Amino acid sequence: MFGSLGMPELIVIFVIALIIFGPRKLPELGRSLGKSIAEFKRASNELKSTLEEEIRLEEQKQKQEEATKAVQAAAIDAQRSDDSAHKADKTA
């Protein structure tokens, strides 16, 4: 959770914080730190969700464009086939 911080380092940090802020202010600082971390996590999760949604919508848009191009190409091929058949009927 704290990376490379071990128990001795955490105790030293806690003692320094206790000396600097005092025993009355320390719980309040802990609560505000906890709220800040929770808010940061919420905001980062929201950003991640938004980005994933945008990526998903962009992929759907690309697939839709590819499908539209495929349908148009098929329609052009069908029209060319019909034109070729019409010309063959006229010459026969």
C-alpha positions as a Markdown table, in Angstrom:
| # | Residue | x | y | z |
|---|---|---|---|---|
| 1 | Met | 0.0 | 0.0 | 0.0 |
| 2 | Phe | 2.8 | 2.4 | 0.9 |
| 3 | Gly | 5.3 | 1.1 | -1.5 |
| 4 | Ser | 8.8 | 0.9 | 0.0 |
| 5 | Leu | 7.7 | 2.3 | 3.4 |
| 6 | Gly | 8.2 | -0.2 | 6.2 |
| 7 | Met | 6.9 | -0.1 | 9.7 |
| 8 | Pro | 9.9 | 1.8 | 11.2 |
| 9 | Glu | 9.5 | 4.6 | 8.6 |
| 10 | Leu | 5.8 | 4.9 | 9.3 |
| 11 | Ile | 6.4 | 5.1 | 13.0 |
| 12 | Val | 8.9 | 7.9 | 12.5 |
| 13 | Ile | 6.5 | 9.8 | 10.2 |
| 14 | Phe | 3.7 | 9.4 | 12.8 |
| 15 | Val | 5.9 | 10.6 | 15.6 |
| 16 | Ile | 7.0 | 13.7 | 13.6 |
| 17 | Ala | 3.4 | 14.4 | 12.7 |
| 18 | Leu | 2.4 | 14.0 | 16.3 |
| 19 | Ile | 5.2 | 16.5 | 17.4 |
| 20 | Ile | 4.3 | 19.0 | 14.7 |
| 21 | Phe | 0.5 | 19.0 | 14.9 |
| 22 | Gly | -0.2 | 17.7 | 18.4 |
| 23 | Pro | -2.5 | 15.0 | 19.5 |
| 24 | Arg | -5.7 | 17.1 | 19.1 |
| 25 | Lys | -5.1 | 18.1 | 15.5 |
| 26 | Leu | -3.9 | 14.7 | 14.3 |
| 27 | Pro | -7.3 | 12.9 | 14.0 |
| 28 | Glu | -8.7 | 15.9 | 12.1 |
| 29 | Leu | -5.8 | 15.8 | 9.7 |
| 30 | Gly | -6.2 | 12.1 | 9.2 |
| 31 | Arg | -9.9 | 12.5 | 8.4 |
| 32 | Ser | -9.2 | 15.3 | 5.9 |
| 33 | Leu | -6.5 | 13.3 | 4.3 |
| 34 | Gly | -8.8 | 10.3 | 4.0 |
| 35 | Lys | -11.5 | 12.4 | 2.5 |
| 36 | Ser | -9.0 | 13.9 | 0.0 |
| 37 | Ile | -7.8 | 10.4 | -1.0 |
| 38 | Ala | -11.4 | 9.2 | -1.4 |
| 39 | Glu | -12.3 | 12.2 | -3.6 |
| 40 | Phe | -9.2 | 11.7 | -5.7 |
| 41 | Lys | -10.1 | 8.1 | -6.3 |
| 42 | Arg | -13.6 | 9.0 | -7.2 |
| 43 | Ala | -12.5 | 11.6 | -9.6 |
| 44 | Ser | -9.9 | 9.3 | -11.2 |
| 45 | Asn | -12.5 | 6.5 | -11.5 |
| 46 | Glu | -14.9 | 8.9 | -13.1 |
| 47 | Leu | -12.3 | 10.1 | -15.6 |
| 48 | Lys | -11.4 | 6.5 | -16.4 |
| 49 | Ser | -15.0 | 5.6 | -17.0 |
| 50 | Thr | -15.5 | 8.7 | -19.2 |
| 51 | Leu | -12.5 | 7.8 | -21.3 |
| 52 | Glu | -13.5 | 4.2 | -21.7 |
| 53 | Glu | -17.0 | 5.3 | -22.8 |
| 54 | Glu | -15.5 | 7.8 | -25.3 |
| 55 | Ile | -13.3 | 5.0 | -26.7 |
| 56 | Arg | -16.2 | 2.6 | -27.0 |
| 57 | Leu | -18.3 | 5.2 | -28.8 |
| 58 | Glu | -15.5 | 6.0 | -31.2 |
| 59 | Glu | -15.1 | 2.3 | -32.0 |
| 60 | Gln | -18.8 | 1.9 | -32.6 |
| 61 | Lys | -18.7 | 4.9 | -34.9 |
| 62 | Gln | -15.8 | 3.4 | -36.9 |
| 63 | Lys | -17.6 | 0.1 | -37.2 |
| 64 | Gln | -20.8 | 1.9 | -38.3 |
| 65 | Glu | -18.8 | 3.8 | -41.0 |
| 66 | Glu | -17.1 | 0.6 | -42.2 |
| 67 | Ala | -20.5 | -1.1 | -42.4 |
| 68 | Thr | -21.9 | 1.8 | -44.3 |
| 69 | Lys | -19.0 | 1.8 | -46.8 |
| 70 | Ala | -19.4 | -2.0 | -47.2 |
| 71 | Val | -23.1 | -1.6 | -48.0 |
| 72 | Gln | -22.4 | 1.2 | -50.4 |
| 73 | Ala | -19.7 | -0.9 | -52.2 |
| 74 | Ala | -22.1 | -3.8 | -52.4 |
| 75 | Ala | -24.8 | -1.5 | -53.9 |
| 76 | Ile | -22.3 | -0.2 | -56.5 |
| 77 | Asp | -21.3 | -3.8 | -57.4 |
| 78 | Ala | -24.9 | -4.8 | -57.7 |
| 79 | Gln | -25.6 | -1.8 | -59.9 |
| 80 | Arg | -22.7 | -2.6 | -62.1 |
| 81 | Ser | -23.8 | -6.3 | -62.3 |
| 82 | Asp | -27.3 | -5.1 | -63.3 |
| 83 | Asp | -25.8 | -2.7 | -65.9 |
| 84 | Ser | -23.7 | -5.5 | -67.4 |
| 85 | Ala | -26.6 | -7.8 | -67.5 |
| 86 | His | -28.7 | -5.1 | -69.2 |
| 87 | Lys | -26.0 | -4.5 | -71.8 |
| 88 | Ala | -25.7 | -8.3 | -72.4 |
| 89 | Asp | -29.5 | -8.5 | -73.0 |
| 90 | Lys | -29.5 | -5.6 | -75.4 |
| 91 | Thr | -26.7 | -7.1 | -77.5 |
| 92 | Ala | -28.3 | -10.5 | -77.6 |
